[in-house]
Amino acid sequence: MTTLPLISDVDTALYKVDAMMGAAEAHGALCGMLCARGSTELSEWSDHVLGEQEAGNVLLRDVVNVLSALHQNTLEQLNDALAEFHLLLPDDDDELGQRVEALARWCQGFVYGLAAGGLREDSEIPADSQEIIRDMIEISRAGLEQPDDEDDETAEDDDEMNEIAYMEIMEYVRTGILLIHEELQPLQAANTTIQ
C-alpha cells in the first residue's frame, strides 16, 4: 500500500518557502485537478501550491521533493483498484478543531483544484458528483463551535458526538472523491482495474 508523506512534514516544507497553500489544501487541490483531468504535471500543481518563488531559492528543491512524493503517492492511491485512498489530514490524536479546519481547507483546495483542472460550472457532471461537490463547498466553510459553559458530562457527550460526526464527514469526503474520480475519469479507472 502506498502511503502519503506526513502532513506535518509537508506543512513544514511549505511554510519554509511561504507557500500559497498549506498541506491539506494543497492535497485537496491536487485531488481536484486529478479528478478534473485524470492527470496533472507536478510542475503545474506545484505552481498553484507555491505561488511566485525566487529563482535559486535553496529551500525550494526540498519542497519540490516533498511535493513530488505526495503527487506520486496520491496518483497511485487514486488509481488503486482496492480504493486505498486517504486524505492528507492531521492524525486522530490532534485536536478536533484542528482536524475540522484541515478538512475544511482540504475541501476548499479540492474545489479550487477542480477549477484549476479545467472543470467549469457548465461542464457535464453526473448528478452524484454534482451533489458531492456542493457538499464539499459547504464543508469548506465548516468550523467547530465552542460550547458555552457546560457541565463535564455534557461536554464529554458533545465531544464524542463531534468526533463521530467528523469521522463520518471525513469518510464521506474520501469516498466522494473516489466516486467523482470514477465518474469523471471512467476510462482511466477502467484501465487500472483490468490487469
C-alpha positions in Angstrom: 0.0 0.0 0.0 1.3 3.4 -0.9 1.4 5.9 2.0 1.3 9.6 1.9 4.0 11.7 3.5 3.2 13.1 7.0 1.1 16.2 6.9 3.5 17.8 9.4 6.4 17.3 7.0 4.5 18.7 4.1 3.3 21.7 6.1 6.8 22.4 7.4 8.3 22.3 3.9 5.6 24.6 2.6 5.9 27.0 5.5 9.6 27.4 4.9 9.0 28.8 1.4 5.9 30.9 2.3 3.7 28.8 0.0 0.2 29.9 -1.0 -1.4 26.7 0.5 -0.9 24.5 3.5 -0.6 20.7 3.2 -4.3 19.8 3.5 -5.4 22.5 1.0 -2.5 21.5 -1.4 -3.5 17.9 -1.3 -7.2 18.8 -1.9 -6.1 20.9 -4.9 -4.1 18.0 -6.3 -7.0 15.6 -6.0 -9.4 18.2 -7.6 -7.0 18.6 -10.6 -6.7 14.8 -10.9 -10.4 14.3 -10.8 -11.0 17.0 -13.4 -8.3 15.8 -15.8 -7.2 12.4 -14.9 -3.6 13.6 -14.6 -1.6 16.7 -13.9 2.0 17.6 -14.1 3.9 18.0 -10.8 5.2 21.4 -12.0 1.7 22.7 -12.8 0.2 21.7 -9.5 3.2 22.9 -7.5 3.0 26.3 -9.2 -0.6 26.6 -7.8 0.7 25.5 -4.3 3.9 27.5 -4.1 2.9 30.7 -6.0 5.7 33.1 -7.0 9.1 31.9 -5.8 12.5 33.5 -6.0 14.7 31.8 -8.6 17.5 30.0 -6.9 15.7 29.5 -3.6 17.7 26.8 -1.9 14.8 25.5 0.1 12.7 25.1 -3.0 14.4 21.9 -4.0 13.5 20.2 -0.7 9.9 21.4 -1.0 9.6 20.0 -4.6 10.9 16.7 -3.4 8.2 16.5 -0.7 5.6 17.6 -3.2 6.8 15.1 -5.7 6.4 12.2 -3.2 2.9 13.5 -2.4 2.0 13.8 -6.1 3.2 10.3 -7.0 1.6 8.6 -3.9 -1.7 10.4 -4.5 -1.8 9.3 -8.1 -1.2 5.7 -7.1 -3.8 5.8 -4.4 -6.5 7.4 -6.6 -5.9 4.8 -9.3 -5.8 1.9 -6.8 -8.5 -0.7 -7.6 -8.7 -1.5 -3.9 -9.7 2.1 -3.0 -6.8 2.6 -0.6 -7.1 6.4 -1.0 -6.5 8.7 2.0 -6.9 12.4 2.6 -3.8 14.2 3.9 -5.2 15.3 7.2 -4.0 15.6 10.8 -3.9 12.4 12.9 -6.8 11.3 15.2 -4.6 12.4 18.1 -4.7 16.0 17.1 -7.3 18.3 18.5 -10.7 18.1 16.8 -10.9 21.8 16.0 -7.6 21.5 14.1 -8.8 18.4 12.2 -12.1 20.1 11.3 -10.2 23.2 10.0 -7.8 21.0 8.0 -10.8 19.1 6.4 -12.4 22.4 5.5 -9.2 23.6 3.9 -8.8 20.2 2.1 -12.3 20.6 0.6 -11.6 24.2 -0.3 -8.4 23.0 -2.1 -10.4 20.3 -3.9 -12.9 22.8 -5.3 -10.1 25.0 -6.4 -8.3 22.1 -8.0 -11.4 21.2 -10.0 -11.5 24.7 -11.5 -7.7 24.7 -12.0 -8.1 21.3 -13.7 -10.5 22.8 -16.2 -13.9 21.8 -14.8 -16.4 24.6 -15.3 -19.8 25.3 -13.9 -21.4 24.5 -17.2 -19.4 21.2 -17.6 -21.5 18.0 -17.9 -21.1 16.3 -14.5 -23.1 13.3 -13.2 -25.7 14.2 -10.6 -24.0 12.2 -7.8 -20.7 14.1 -8.4 -22.5 17.4 -8.5 -24.1 16.8 -5.1 -20.8 15.8 -3.6 -19.1 18.9 -4.9 -21.9 21.1 -3.5 -21.4 19.3 -0.1 -17.7 20.0 -0.3 -18.3 23.6 -0.8 -20.4 23.6 2.4 -17.7 21.6 4.3 -15.1 24.1 3.2 -17.0 26.6 5.3 -17.0 24.4 8.4 -15.8 25.2 11.8 -16.2 23.7 15.2 -18.4 25.7 17.5 -17.1 26.0 21.0 -19.9 25.3 23.5 -20.7 27.8 26.3 -20.1 26.7 29.9 -21.4 23.1 30.2 -21.0 20.5 32.9 -18.3 17.9 32.3 -20.7 15.1 31.4 -22.5 17.2 28.7 -19.2 18.4 27.3 -17.9 14.8 27.1 -21.1 13.7 25.3 -20.7 16.6 22.8 -17.0 15.7 22.3 -17.9 12.2 21.4 -20.7 13.2 19.1 -18.5 15.8 17.4 -15.8 13.1 17.0 -18.2 10.7 15.4 -19.6 13.4 13.1 -16.1 14.4 12.0 -15.2 10.8 11.2 -18.4 10.4 9.2 -17.8 13.6 7.2 -14.2 12.7 6.5 -15.2 9.2 5.2 -18.0 10.8 3.1 -15.4 13.1 1.5 -12.9 10.3 1.0 -15.4 8.0 -0.7 -16.9 11.0 -2.6 -13.5 11.7 -4.1 -13.3 8.2 -5.3 -16.8 8.4 -6.9 -16.1 11.8 -8.5 -12.8 10.4 -9.9 -14.5 7.3 -11.2 -17.4 9.3 -12.8 -15.2 12.0 -14.4 -12.4 9.6 -15.4 -14.1 6.4 -16.4 -11.6 5.3 -19.0 -8.7 5.7 -16.6 -10.5 3.9 -13.8 -11.3 1.0 -16.2 -7.7 0.8 -17.4 -6.4 0.5 -13.8 -8.8 -2.3 -12.8 -8.3 -4.6 -15.8 -5.0 -6.4 -15.4 
